[in-house]
Amino acid sequence: MNDNNQSQKISLKFLTLGDSKIGKTSILERYVNKTFKDNYLVTIGMDIRIKRLTINNNNIDIHVTDTAGQERFRSISKMSYKRSDGILVGFALNDQKTFESISYWIEQIYENKGKNSDVSVVLFGNKCDDKEHIVVKEEEKNKIKNQYNLQYFETSAKENINVKELFEHLIRITIVNKGLLKNFGLNENASIDEIIITERENQNYKA
């Protein structure tokens, strides 16, 4: 995968985890299609979205699997763990119960990928625009971040806050963790800031 034609074949597979109604689908729609709706149908099982990017002059497709968070569908998402290069784990800042589920989701990653896996995991707290109803405390967030050594972003799909930054951070650390820097013309000691991500004009995808 050292020349450009080979690099075009690279794709990264990501997974989103978290309880139902935290806004996983909204986050994905905002990032992939730059759209937002107040109400989405609840995800049943899994739904895959594709984002077409250019990274350091190499074309790459990002496959993101949107998973159902309801208890009865949780086992379905397990099929995608082992194929995932990176995982976003989220909760809603205005819903304490969804925050309390974070440990469950992290432990599911460990169970299916192993604690020593090279999978990249990033935590996000969604709905930061709903300032009047935020219930998750700073000390709680800091505790969970430190416990699992996670990078954390506060996002709003509605107001488009930190959505692009969330995904691009996951992409960059995944490239590093998977040992793909050379595939993008960078040496193994390169900074993640040297990983330049731009959106391809044609986002229409045909499998």
PyMOL CGO cylinders between C-alpha atoms (Angstrom):
from pymol import cmd
from pymol.cgo import CYLINDER

trace = [
    CYLINDER, 0.00, 0.00, 0.00, 2.85, 2.39, -0.73, 0.3, 1, 1, 1, 1, 1, 1,
    CYLINDER, 2.85, 2.39, -0.73, 1.64, 3.97, -3.98, 0.3, 1, 1, 1, 1, 1, 1,
    CYLINDER, 1.64, 3.97, -3.98, -1.41, 6.12, -4.48, 0.3, 1, 1, 1, 1, 1, 1,
    CYLINDER, -1.41, 6.12, -4.48, -3.47, 3.49, -6.30, 0.3, 1, 1, 1, 1, 1, 1,
    CYLINDER, -3.47, 3.49, -6.30, -3.01, 1.06, -3.45, 0.3, 1, 1, 1, 1, 1, 1,
    CYLINDER, -3.01, 1.06, -3.45, -3.79, 3.73, -0.87, 0.3, 1, 1, 1, 1, 1, 1,
    CYLINDER, -3.79, 3.73, -0.87, -7.14, 4.30, -2.55, 0.3, 1, 1, 1, 1, 1, 1,
    CYLINDER, -7.14, 4.30, -2.55, -8.13, 0.82, -1.42, 0.3, 1, 1, 1, 1, 1, 1,
    CYLINDER, -8.13, 0.82, -1.42, -7.81, 1.74, 2.25, 0.3, 1, 1, 1, 1, 1, 1,
    CYLINDER, -7.81, 1.74, 2.25, -11.06, 1.98, 4.17, 0.3, 1, 1, 1, 1, 1, 1,
    CYLINDER, -11.06, 1.98, 4.17, -11.63, 2.40, 7.87, 0.3, 1, 1, 1, 1, 1, 1,
    CYLINDER, -11.63, 2.40, 7.87, -14.57, 0.85, 9.68, 0.3, 1, 1, 1, 1, 1, 1,
    CYLINDER, -14.57, 0.85, 9.68, -16.02, 2.65, 12.67, 0.3, 1, 1, 1, 1, 1, 1,
    CYLINDER, -16.02, 2.65, 12.67, -18.76, 1.78, 15.12, 0.3, 1, 1, 1, 1, 1, 1,
    CYLINDER, -18.76, 1.78, 15.12, -20.97, 4.05, 17.22, 0.3, 1, 1, 1, 1, 1, 1,
    CYLINDER, -20.97, 4.05, 17.22, -22.11, 2.80, 20.63, 0.3, 1, 1, 1, 1, 1, 1,
    CYLINDER, -22.11, 2.80, 20.63, -24.38, 4.20, 23.29, 0.3, 1, 1, 1, 1, 1, 1,
    CYLINDER, -24.38, 4.20, 23.29, -27.91, 4.03, 24.61, 0.3, 1, 1, 1, 1, 1, 1,
    CYLINDER, -27.91, 4.03, 24.61, -30.93, 4.80, 22.49, 0.3, 1, 1, 1, 1, 1, 1,
    CYLINDER, -30.93, 4.80, 22.49, -31.89, 8.44, 21.87, 0.3, 1, 1, 1, 1, 1, 1,
    CYLINDER, -31.89, 8.44, 21.87, -28.50, 9.97, 22.71, 0.3, 1, 1, 1, 1, 1, 1,
    CYLINDER, -28.50, 9.97, 22.71, -28.30, 11.26, 19.12, 0.3, 1, 1, 1, 1, 1, 1,
    CYLINDER, -28.30, 11.26, 19.12, -25.99, 8.75, 17.41, 0.3, 1, 1, 1, 1, 1, 1,
    CYLINDER, -25.99, 8.75, 17.41, -27.97, 8.91, 14.17, 0.3, 1, 1, 1, 1, 1, 1,
    CYLINDER, -27.97, 8.91, 14.17, -28.09, 12.70, 14.34, 0.3, 1, 1, 1, 1, 1, 1,
    CYLINDER, -28.09, 12.70, 14.34, -24.32, 12.89, 14.83, 0.3, 1, 1, 1, 1, 1, 1,
    CYLINDER, -24.32, 12.89, 14.83, -23.77, 10.62, 11.83, 0.3, 1, 1, 1, 1, 1, 1,
    CYLINDER, -23.77, 10.62, 11.83, -26.21, 12.53, 9.63, 0.3, 1, 1, 1, 1, 1, 1,
    CYLINDER, -26.21, 12.53, 9.63, -24.56, 15.80, 10.55, 0.3, 1, 1, 1, 1, 1, 1,
    CYLINDER, -24.56, 15.80, 10.55, -21.09, 14.49, 9.73, 0.3, 1, 1, 1, 1, 1, 1,
    CYLINDER, -21.09, 14.49, 9.73, -21.86, 12.42, 6.64, 0.3, 1, 1, 1, 1, 1, 1,
    CYLINDER, -21.86, 12.42, 6.64, -24.66, 14.41, 4.99, 0.3, 1, 1, 1, 1, 1, 1,
    CYLINDER, -24.66, 14.41, 4.99, -24.42, 17.78, 6.79, 0.3, 1, 1, 1, 1, 1, 1,
    CYLINDER, -24.42, 17.78, 6.79, -28.08, 17.61, 7.73, 0.3, 1, 1, 1, 1, 1, 1,
    CYLINDER, -28.08, 17.61, 7.73, -30.07, 17.60, 10.96, 0.3, 1, 1, 1, 1, 1, 1,
    CYLINDER, -30.07, 17.60, 10.96, -33.65, 16.71, 11.86, 0.3, 1, 1, 1, 1, 1, 1,
    CYLINDER, -33.65, 16.71, 11.86, -35.29, 16.99, 15.27, 0.3, 1, 1, 1, 1, 1, 1,
    CYLINDER, -35.29, 16.99, 15.27, -36.69, 13.49, 15.00, 0.3, 1, 1, 1, 1, 1, 1,
    CYLINDER, -36.69, 13.49, 15.00, -35.20, 10.37, 13.46, 0.3, 1, 1, 1, 1, 1, 1,
    CYLINDER, -35.20, 10.37, 13.46, -36.67, 6.91, 13.40, 0.3, 1, 1, 1, 1, 1, 1,
    CYLINDER, -36.67, 6.91, 13.40, -35.11, 4.75, 16.10, 0.3, 1, 1, 1, 1, 1, 1,
    CYLINDER, -35.11, 4.75, 16.10, -32.32, 2.66, 14.60, 0.3, 1, 1, 1, 1, 1, 1,
    CYLINDER, -32.32, 2.66, 14.60, -33.25, -1.03, 14.39, 0.3, 1, 1, 1, 1, 1, 1,
    CYLINDER, -33.25, -1.03, 14.39, -30.20, -3.27, 14.34, 0.3, 1, 1, 1, 1, 1, 1,
    CYLINDER, -30.20, -3.27, 14.34, -27.47, -1.55, 12.31, 0.3, 1, 1, 1, 1, 1, 1,
    CYLINDER, -27.47, -1.55, 12.31, -27.23, 1.10, 9.60, 0.3, 1, 1, 1, 1, 1, 1,
    CYLINDER, -27.23, 1.10, 9.60, -24.01, 1.83, 7.70, 0.3, 1, 1, 1, 1, 1, 1,
    CYLINDER, -24.01, 1.83, 7.70, -23.08, 5.31, 6.44, 0.3, 1, 1, 1, 1, 1, 1,
    CYLINDER, -23.08, 5.31, 6.44, -20.11, 6.08, 4.20, 0.3, 1, 1, 1, 1, 1, 1,
    CYLINDER, -20.11, 6.08, 4.20, -18.03, 9.25, 4.15, 0.3, 1, 1, 1, 1, 1, 1,
    CYLINDER, -18.03, 9.25, 4.15, -15.60, 9.84, 1.29, 0.3, 1, 1, 1, 1, 1, 1,
    CYLINDER, -15.60, 9.84, 1.29, -12.43, 11.67, 2.26, 0.3, 1, 1, 1, 1, 1, 1,
    CYLINDER, -12.43, 11.67, 2.26, -8.99, 12.59, 0.98, 0.3, 1, 1, 1, 1, 1, 1,
    CYLINDER, -8.99, 12.59, 0.98, -6.23, 12.14, 3.53, 0.3, 1, 1, 1, 1, 1, 1,
    CYLINDER, -6.23, 12.14, 3.53, -2.81, 13.50, 2.56, 0.3, 1, 1, 1, 1, 1, 1,
    CYLINDER, -2.81, 13.50, 2.56, -3.77, 13.23, -1.14, 0.3, 1, 1, 1, 1, 1, 1,
    CYLINDER, -3.77, 13.23, -1.14, -5.04, 9.66, -0.80, 0.3, 1, 1, 1, 1, 1, 1,
    CYLINDER, -5.04, 9.66, -0.80, -8.70, 8.76, -1.29, 0.3, 1, 1, 1, 1, 1, 1,
    CYLINDER, -8.70, 8.76, -1.29, -10.24, 6.81, 1.56, 0.3, 1, 1, 1, 1, 1, 1,
    CYLINDER, -10.24, 6.81, 1.56, -13.75, 5.72, 2.51, 0.3, 1, 1, 1, 1, 1, 1,
    CYLINDER, -13.75, 5.72, 2.51, -14.95, 5.79, 6.10, 0.3, 1, 1, 1, 1, 1, 1,
    CYLINDER, -14.95, 5.79, 6.10, -17.64, 3.22, 6.90, 0.3, 1, 1, 1, 1, 1, 1,
    CYLINDER, -17.64, 3.22, 6.90, -19.55, 4.09, 10.07, 0.3, 1, 1, 1, 1, 1, 1,
    CYLINDER, -19.55, 4.09, 10.07, -22.03, 1.63, 11.55, 0.3, 1, 1, 1, 1, 1, 1,
    CYLINDER, -22.03, 1.63, 11.55, -24.87, 3.22, 13.47, 0.3, 1, 1, 1, 1, 1, 1,
    CYLINDER, -24.87, 3.22, 13.47, -26.08, 0.75, 16.10, 0.3, 1, 1, 1, 1, 1, 1,
    CYLINDER, -26.08, 0.75, 16.10, -29.30, 0.39, 18.05, 0.3, 1, 1, 1, 1, 1, 1,
    CYLINDER, -29.30, 0.39, 18.05, -29.00, 1.22, 21.73, 0.3, 1, 1, 1, 1, 1, 1,
    CYLINDER, -29.00, 1.22, 21.73, -32.14, -0.46, 23.03, 0.3, 1, 1, 1, 1, 1, 1,
    CYLINDER, -32.14, -0.46, 23.03, -31.61, -3.43, 25.32, 0.3, 1, 1, 1, 1, 1, 1,
    CYLINDER, -31.61, -3.43, 25.32, -33.26, -5.93, 22.95, 0.3, 1, 1, 1, 1, 1, 1,
    CYLINDER, -33.26, -5.93, 22.95, -30.98, -4.98, 20.06, 0.3, 1, 1, 1, 1, 1, 1,
    CYLINDER, -30.98, -4.98, 20.06, -27.65, -4.76, 21.89, 0.3, 1, 1, 1, 1, 1, 1,
    CYLINDER, -27.65, -4.76, 21.89, -26.58, -8.26, 20.93, 0.3, 1, 1, 1, 1, 1, 1,
    CYLINDER, -26.58, -8.26, 20.93, -26.95, -7.43, 17.23, 0.3, 1, 1, 1, 1, 1, 1,
    CYLINDER, -26.95, -7.43, 17.23, -24.21, -4.81, 17.38, 0.3, 1, 1, 1, 1, 1, 1,
    CYLINDER, -24.21, -4.81, 17.38, -21.73, -7.36, 18.70, 0.3, 1, 1, 1, 1, 1, 1,
    CYLINDER, -21.73, -7.36, 18.70, -21.27, -8.72, 15.17, 0.3, 1, 1, 1, 1, 1, 1,
    CYLINDER, -21.27, -8.72, 15.17, -19.44, -5.54, 14.18, 0.3, 1, 1, 1, 1, 1, 1,
    CYLINDER, -19.44, -5.54, 14.18, -17.03, -5.19, 17.10, 0.3, 1, 1, 1, 1, 1, 1,
    CYLINDER, -17.03, -5.19, 17.10, -14.23, -7.34, 15.73, 0.3, 1, 1, 1, 1, 1, 1,
    CYLINDER, -14.23, -7.34, 15.73, -14.29, -5.69, 12.31, 0.3, 1, 1, 1, 1, 1, 1,
    CYLINDER, -14.29, -5.69, 12.31, -14.09, -2.18, 13.74, 0.3, 1, 1, 1, 1, 1, 1,
    CYLINDER, -14.09, -2.18, 13.74, -10.92, -0.09, 13.53, 0.3, 1, 1, 1, 1, 1, 1,
    CYLINDER, -10.92, -0.09, 13.53, -12.34, 2.65, 15.75, 0.3, 1, 1, 1, 1, 1, 1,
    CYLINDER, -12.34, 2.65, 15.75, -15.31, 3.14, 18.04, 0.3, 1, 1, 1, 1, 1, 1,
    CYLINDER, -15.31, 3.14, 18.04, -17.24, 6.17, 19.24, 0.3, 1, 1, 1, 1, 1, 1,
    CYLINDER, -17.24, 6.17, 19.24, -18.95, 5.72, 22.61, 0.3, 1, 1, 1, 1, 1, 1,
    CYLINDER, -18.95, 5.72, 22.61, -21.53, 8.32, 23.49, 0.3, 1, 1, 1, 1, 1, 1,
    CYLINDER, -21.53, 8.32, 23.49, -24.04, 9.54, 26.02, 0.3, 1, 1, 1, 1, 1, 1,
    CYLINDER, -24.04, 9.54, 26.02, -26.46, 12.46, 26.29, 0.3, 1, 1, 1, 1, 1, 1,
    CYLINDER, -26.46, 12.46, 26.29, -25.38, 15.23, 28.62, 0.3, 1, 1, 1, 1, 1, 1,
    CYLINDER, -25.38, 15.23, 28.62, -29.03, 15.78, 29.58, 0.3, 1, 1, 1, 1, 1, 1,
    CYLINDER, -29.03, 15.78, 29.58, -29.68, 12.13, 30.49, 0.3, 1, 1, 1, 1, 1, 1,
    CYLINDER, -29.68, 12.13, 30.49, -27.87, 10.66, 33.49, 0.3, 1, 1, 1, 1, 1, 1,
    CYLINDER, -27.87, 10.66, 33.49, -28.94, 7.12, 32.71, 0.3, 1, 1, 1, 1, 1, 1,
    CYLINDER, -28.94, 7.12, 32.71, -27.17, 7.16, 29.35, 0.3, 1, 1, 1, 1, 1, 1,
    CYLINDER, -27.17, 7.16, 29.35, -23.99, 8.30, 31.05, 0.3, 1, 1, 1, 1, 1, 1,
    CYLINDER, -23.99, 8.30, 31.05, -24.20, 5.48, 33.56, 0.3, 1, 1, 1, 1, 1, 1,
    CYLINDER, -24.20, 5.48, 33.56, -24.23, 3.02, 30.64, 0.3, 1, 1, 1, 1, 1, 1,
    CYLINDER, -24.23, 3.02, 30.64, -20.78, 4.08, 29.43, 0.3, 1, 1, 1, 1, 1, 1,
    CYLINDER, -20.78, 4.08, 29.43, -19.01, 1.45, 31.52, 0.3, 1, 1, 1, 1, 1, 1,
    CYLINDER, -19.01, 1.45, 31.52, -21.25, -1.23, 30.00, 0.3, 1, 1, 1, 1, 1, 1,
    CYLINDER, -21.25, -1.23, 30.00, -20.31, -0.19, 26.45, 0.3, 1, 1, 1, 1, 1, 1,
    CYLINDER, -20.31, -0.19, 26.45, -16.60, 0.04, 27.23, 0.3, 1, 1, 1, 1, 1, 1,
    CYLINDER, -16.60, 0.04, 27.23, -16.65, -3.39, 28.83, 0.3, 1, 1, 1, 1, 1, 1,
    CYLINDER, -16.65, -3.39, 28.83, -18.38, -4.74, 25.72, 0.3, 1, 1, 1, 1, 1, 1,
    CYLINDER, -18.38, -4.74, 25.72, -15.49, -3.43, 23.65, 0.3, 1, 1, 1, 1, 1, 1,
    CYLINDER, -15.49, -3.43, 23.65, -13.00, -5.14, 25.95, 0.3, 1, 1, 1, 1, 1, 1,
    CYLINDER, -13.00, -5.14, 25.95, -14.98, -8.35, 25.84, 0.3, 1, 1, 1, 1, 1, 1,
    CYLINDER, -14.98, -8.35, 25.84, -15.18, -8.43, 22.06, 0.3, 1, 1, 1, 1, 1, 1,
    CYLINDER, -15.18, -8.43, 22.06, -11.89, -6.80, 21.07, 0.3, 1, 1, 1, 1, 1, 1,
    CYLINDER, -11.89, -6.80, 21.07, -9.65, -7.47, 24.08, 0.3, 1, 1, 1, 1, 1, 1,
    CYLINDER, -9.65, -7.47, 24.08, -8.08, -4.88, 26.37, 0.3, 1, 1, 1, 1, 1, 1,
    CYLINDER, -8.08, -4.88, 26.37, -4.84, -4.90, 24.37, 0.3, 1, 1, 1, 1, 1, 1,
    CYLINDER, -4.84, -4.90, 24.37, -6.51, -4.36, 21.01, 0.3, 1, 1, 1, 1, 1, 1,
    CYLINDER, -6.51, -4.36, 21.01, -5.32, -1.59, 18.69, 0.3, 1, 1, 1, 1, 1, 1,
    CYLINDER, -5.32, -1.59, 18.69, -8.90, -0.35, 18.29, 0.3, 1, 1, 1, 1, 1, 1,
    CYLINDER, -8.90, -0.35, 18.29, -9.25, 3.40, 18.84, 0.3, 1, 1, 1, 1, 1, 1,
    CYLINDER, -9.25, 3.40, 18.84, -12.00, 4.55, 21.22, 0.3, 1, 1, 1, 1, 1, 1,
    CYLINDER, -12.00, 4.55, 21.22, -13.24, 8.12, 21.69, 0.3, 1, 1, 1, 1, 1, 1,
    CYLINDER, -13.24, 8.12, 21.69, -15.93, 9.26, 24.13, 0.3, 1, 1, 1, 1, 1, 1,
    CYLINDER, -15.93, 9.26, 24.13, -18.49, 11.95, 23.34, 0.3, 1, 1, 1, 1, 1, 1,
    CYLINDER, -18.49, 11.95, 23.34, -21.19, 13.70, 25.32, 0.3, 1, 1, 1, 1, 1, 1,
    CYLINDER, -21.19, 13.70, 25.32, -23.95, 14.85, 22.97, 0.3, 1, 1, 1, 1, 1, 1,
    CYLINDER, -23.95, 14.85, 22.97, -26.60, 17.58, 23.23, 0.3, 1, 1, 1, 1, 1, 1,
    CYLINDER, -26.60, 17.58, 23.23, -24.27, 20.15, 24.77, 0.3, 1, 1, 1, 1, 1, 1,
    CYLINDER, -24.27, 20.15, 24.77, -26.56, 22.83, 23.29, 0.3, 1, 1, 1, 1, 1, 1,
    CYLINDER, -26.56, 22.83, 23.29, -29.27, 21.91, 25.82, 0.3, 1, 1, 1, 1, 1, 1,
    CYLINDER, -29.27, 21.91, 25.82, -27.54, 23.87, 28.56, 0.3, 1, 1, 1, 1, 1, 1,
    CYLINDER, -27.54, 23.87, 28.56, -30.58, 24.24, 30.81, 0.3, 1, 1, 1, 1, 1, 1,
    CYLINDER, -30.58, 24.24, 30.81, -31.01, 20.49, 31.15, 0.3, 1, 1, 1, 1, 1, 1,
    CYLINDER, -31.01, 20.49, 31.15, -27.44, 19.20, 31.39, 0.3, 1, 1, 1, 1, 1, 1,
    CYLINDER, -27.44, 19.20, 31.39, -27.23, 16.83, 34.36, 0.3, 1, 1, 1, 1, 1, 1,
    CYLINDER, -27.23, 16.83, 34.36, -23.92, 15.00, 33.97, 0.3, 1, 1, 1, 1, 1, 1,
    CYLINDER, -23.92, 15.00, 33.97, -21.35, 16.62, 36.27, 0.3, 1, 1, 1, 1, 1, 1,
    CYLINDER, -21.35, 16.62, 36.27, -17.79, 17.56, 35.37, 0.3, 1, 1, 1, 1, 1, 1,
    CYLINDER, -17.79, 17.56, 35.37, -16.31, 15.32, 38.06, 0.3, 1, 1, 1, 1, 1, 1,
    CYLINDER, -16.31, 15.32, 38.06, -18.27, 12.36, 36.68, 0.3, 1, 1, 1, 1, 1, 1,
    CYLINDER, -18.27, 12.36, 36.68, -17.00, 12.97, 33.17, 0.3, 1, 1, 1, 1, 1, 1,
    CYLINDER, -17.00, 12.97, 33.17, -13.43, 13.37, 34.38, 0.3, 1, 1, 1, 1, 1, 1,
    CYLINDER, -13.43, 13.37, 34.38, -13.65, 10.15, 36.36, 0.3, 1, 1, 1, 1, 1, 1,
    CYLINDER, -13.65, 10.15, 36.36, -14.81, 8.06, 33.40, 0.3, 1, 1, 1, 1, 1, 1,
    CYLINDER, -14.81, 8.06, 33.40, -12.25, 9.67, 31.07, 0.3, 1, 1, 1, 1, 1, 1,
    CYLINDER, -12.25, 9.67, 31.07, -9.44, 8.87, 33.49, 0.3, 1, 1, 1, 1, 1, 1,
    CYLINDER, -9.44, 8.87, 33.49, -10.73, 5.40, 34.30, 0.3, 1, 1, 1, 1, 1, 1,
    CYLINDER, -10.73, 5.40, 34.30, -10.62, 4.31, 30.66, 0.3, 1, 1, 1, 1, 1, 1,
    CYLINDER, -10.62, 4.31, 30.66, -8.00, 6.79, 29.40, 0.3, 1, 1, 1, 1, 1, 1,
    CYLINDER, -8.00, 6.79, 29.40, -10.29, 8.25, 26.76, 0.3, 1, 1, 1, 1, 1, 1,
    CYLINDER, -10.29, 8.25, 26.76, -10.19, 11.42, 24.71, 0.3, 1, 1, 1, 1, 1, 1,
    CYLINDER, -10.19, 11.42, 24.71, -13.51, 13.25, 25.19, 0.3, 1, 1, 1, 1, 1, 1,
    CYLINDER, -13.51, 13.25, 25.19, -15.56, 15.65, 23.05, 0.3, 1, 1, 1, 1, 1, 1,
    CYLINDER, -15.56, 15.65, 23.05, -18.77, 17.51, 23.84, 0.3, 1, 1, 1, 1, 1, 1,
    CYLINDER, -18.77, 17.51, 23.84, -20.96, 17.65, 20.78, 0.3, 1, 1, 1, 1, 1, 1,
    CYLINDER, -20.96, 17.65, 20.78, -24.21, 18.97, 19.42, 0.3, 1, 1, 1, 1, 1, 1,
    CYLINDER, -24.21, 18.97, 19.42, -25.61, 17.57, 16.20, 0.3, 1, 1, 1, 1, 1, 1,
    CYLINDER, -25.61, 17.57, 16.20, -28.28, 20.26, 16.27, 0.3, 1, 1, 1, 1, 1, 1,
    CYLINDER, -28.28, 20.26, 16.27, -25.84, 23.18, 16.47, 0.3, 1, 1, 1, 1, 1, 1,
    CYLINDER, -25.84, 23.18, 16.47, -23.01, 21.36, 14.65, 0.3, 1, 1, 1, 1, 1, 1,
    CYLINDER, -23.01, 21.36, 14.65, -20.60, 21.65, 17.57, 0.3, 1, 1, 1, 1, 1, 1,
    CYLINDER, -20.60, 21.65, 17.57, -17.47, 19.46, 17.52, 0.3, 1, 1, 1, 1, 1, 1,
    CYLINDER, -17.47, 19.46, 17.52, -19.00, 16.86, 15.19, 0.3, 1, 1, 1, 1, 1, 1,
    CYLINDER, -19.00, 16.86, 15.19, -16.34, 17.14, 12.51, 0.3, 1, 1, 1, 1, 1, 1,
    CYLINDER, -16.34, 17.14, 12.51, -13.65, 17.40, 15.18, 0.3, 1, 1, 1, 1, 1, 1,
    CYLINDER, -13.65, 17.40, 15.18, -14.91, 14.22, 16.88, 0.3, 1, 1, 1, 1, 1, 1,
    CYLINDER, -14.91, 14.22, 16.88, -14.74, 12.12, 13.73, 0.3, 1, 1, 1, 1, 1, 1,
    CYLINDER, -14.74, 12.12, 13.73, -11.47, 13.56, 12.49, 0.3, 1, 1, 1, 1, 1, 1,
    CYLINDER, -11.47, 13.56, 12.49, -9.78, 12.87, 15.82, 0.3, 1, 1, 1, 1, 1, 1,
    CYLINDER, -9.78, 12.87, 15.82, -10.99, 9.27, 15.65, 0.3, 1, 1, 1, 1, 1, 1,
    CYLINDER, -10.99, 9.27, 15.65, -9.67, 8.97, 12.09, 0.3, 1, 1, 1, 1, 1, 1,
    CYLINDER, -9.67, 8.97, 12.09, -6.27, 10.40, 13.00, 0.3, 1, 1, 1, 1, 1, 1,
    CYLINDER, -6.27, 10.40, 13.00, -5.65, 8.23, 16.06, 0.3, 1, 1, 1, 1, 1, 1,
    CYLINDER, -5.65, 8.23, 16.06, -6.91, 5.18, 14.17, 0.3, 1, 1, 1, 1, 1, 1,
    CYLINDER, -6.91, 5.18, 14.17, -4.36, 5.77, 11.42, 0.3, 1, 1, 1, 1, 1, 1,
    CYLINDER, -4.36, 5.77, 11.42, -1.65, 5.99, 14.09, 0.3, 1, 1, 1, 1, 1, 1,
    CYLINDER, -1.65, 5.99, 14.09, -2.86, 2.99, 16.10, 0.3, 1, 1, 1, 1, 1, 1,
    CYLINDER, -2.86, 2.99, 16.10, -3.26, 0.80, 13.02, 0.3, 1, 1, 1, 1, 1, 1,
    CYLINDER, -3.26, 0.80, 13.02, 0.25, 1.64, 11.82, 0.3, 1, 1, 1, 1, 1, 1,
    CYLINDER, 0.25, 1.64, 11.82, -0.98, 3.30, 8.62, 0.3, 1, 1, 1, 1, 1, 1,
    CYLINDER, -0.98, 3.30, 8.62, 1.09, 6.50, 8.66, 0.3, 1, 1, 1, 1, 1, 1,
    CYLINDER, 1.09, 6.50, 8.66, 3.38, 5.27, 5.87, 0.3, 1, 1, 1, 1, 1, 1,
    CYLINDER, 3.38, 5.27, 5.87, 0.35, 4.55, 3.72, 0.3, 1, 1, 1, 1, 1, 1,
    CYLINDER, 0.35, 4.55, 3.72, -0.31, 8.28, 3.75, 0.3, 1, 1, 1, 1, 1, 1,
    CYLINDER, -0.31, 8.28, 3.75, 3.24, 9.33, 3.01, 0.3, 1, 1, 1, 1, 1, 1,
    CYLINDER, 3.24, 9.33, 3.01, 4.19, 10.04, 6.62, 0.3, 1, 1, 1, 1, 1, 1,
    CYLINDER, 4.19, 10.04, 6.62, 6.96, 8.59, 8.74, 0.3, 1, 1, 1, 1, 1, 1,
    CYLINDER, 6.96, 8.59, 8.74, 6.16, 6.55, 11.82, 0.3, 1, 1, 1, 1, 1, 1,
    CYLINDER, 6.16, 6.55, 11.82, 7.07, 9.45, 14.13, 0.3, 1, 1, 1, 1, 1, 1,
    CYLINDER, 7.07, 9.45, 14.13, 4.75, 11.94, 12.45, 0.3, 1, 1, 1, 1, 1, 1,
    CYLINDER, 4.75, 11.94, 12.45, 2.38, 14.03, 14.54, 0.3, 1, 1, 1, 1, 1, 1,
    CYLINDER, 2.38, 14.03, 14.54, -1.35, 13.47, 14.14, 0.3, 1, 1, 1, 1, 1, 1,
    CYLINDER, -1.35, 13.47, 14.14, -1.51, 17.14, 13.07, 0.3, 1, 1, 1, 1, 1, 1,
    CYLINDER, -1.51, 17.14, 13.07, 0.31, 16.12, 9.89, 0.3, 1, 1, 1, 1, 1, 1,
    CYLINDER, 0.31, 16.12, 9.89, -2.64, 13.95, 8.92, 0.3, 1, 1, 1, 1, 1, 1,
    CYLINDER, -2.64, 13.95, 8.92, -4.57, 16.33, 6.65, 0.3, 1, 1, 1, 1, 1, 1,
    CYLINDER, -4.57, 16.33, 6.65, -8.23, 15.42, 6.11, 0.3, 1, 1, 1, 1, 1, 1,
    CYLINDER, -8.23, 15.42, 6.11, -10.41, 16.97, 3.44, 0.3, 1, 1, 1, 1, 1, 1,
    CYLINDER, -10.41, 16.97, 3.44, -13.83, 16.03, 2.13, 0.3, 1, 1, 1, 1, 1, 1,
    CYLINDER, -13.83, 16.03, 2.13, -14.15, 14.76, -1.41, 0.3, 1, 1, 1, 1, 1, 1,
    CYLINDER, -14.15, 14.76, -1.41, -16.57, 16.73, -3.57, 0.3, 1, 1, 1, 1, 1, 1,
    CYLINDER, -16.57, 16.73, -3.57, -18.46, 13.68, -4.81, 0.3, 1, 1, 1, 1, 1, 1,
    CYLINDER, -18.46, 13.68, -4.81, -20.06, 11.98, -1.80, 0.3, 1, 1, 1, 1, 1, 1,
    CYLINDER, -20.06, 11.98, -1.80, -22.30, 9.71, -3.89, 0.3, 1, 1, 1, 1, 1, 1,
    CYLINDER, -22.30, 9.71, -3.89, -21.27, 6.15, -3.18, 0.3, 1, 1, 1, 1, 1, 1,
    CYLINDER, -21.27, 6.15, -3.18, -22.00, 3.04, -5.18, 0.3, 1, 1, 1, 1, 1, 1,
    CYLINDER, -22.00, 3.04, -5.18, -21.02, -0.28, -3.63, 0.3, 1, 1, 1, 1, 1, 1,
]
cmd.load_cgo(trace, "trace")
